[in-house]
Amino acid sequence: MSKFKIPSIPATTNKSIRFPNDVIEQVEKAIVGKDFTFSAFVIEAVRMALKDLQDDEE
């Protein structure tokens, strides 16, 4: 059985970016009733996009 560990929060940097209004609306619609934030959604989407780019290079 695993021991309880408090997860570490990765270092973050605040970045301001502009989204087209239609993208904001789509993301907000997608996360309704979900247990994550707009930022968490965008971060995961960017991670997936970066992974796809890396996979394409290999």
C-alpha positions in Angstrom: 0.0 0.0 0.0 1.3 3.5 -0.9 2.0 6.1 1.7 0.1 9.3 1.6 2.1 12.1 0.0 1.0 15.7 -0.4 1.5 16.6 -4.1 4.0 19.3 -4.9 2.7 22.2 -6.9 4.9 22.9 -9.9 6.5 26.4 -10.2 4.3 28.7 -12.3 4.7 32.0 -14.1 1.8 34.3 -14.9 1.3 34.9 -18.6 -1.4 37.1 -20.1 -2.7 35.8 -23.4 -5.6 36.9 -25.5 -8.2 34.3 -26.7 -10.8 34.8 -29.3 -14.2 35.2 -27.7 -15.5 32.1 -29.5 -12.7 29.9 -28.1 -13.4 31.2 -24.5 -17.1 30.4 -25.0 -16.3 26.9 -26.2 -13.9 26.2 -23.4 -16.3 27.5 -20.8 -19.1 25.4 -22.2 -16.8 22.3 -22.2 -15.9 22.7 -18.5 -19.4 23.2 -17.2 -20.0 20.8 -14.4 -16.4 19.5 -14.5 -13.9 19.6 -11.7 -11.3 21.8 -13.3 -10.7 25.4 -14.2 -10.3 27.3 -17.4 -6.6 27.4 -16.7 -6.3 23.7 -16.1 -8.1 23.0 -19.3 -5.8 25.3 -21.3 -2.7 23.9 -19.7 -3.7 20.3 -20.5 -4.6 21.2 -24.1 -1.2 22.9 -24.5 0.6 19.9 -23.1 -1.2 17.6 -25.5 -0.4 19.8 -28.4 3.3 19.9 -27.4 3.3 16.1 -27.1 1.7 15.7 -30.6 4.3 18.0 -32.0 7.1 16.0 -30.4 5.6 12.7 -31.6 5.4 14.2 -35.2 9.1 15.0 -35.0 10.1 11.5 -34.1 
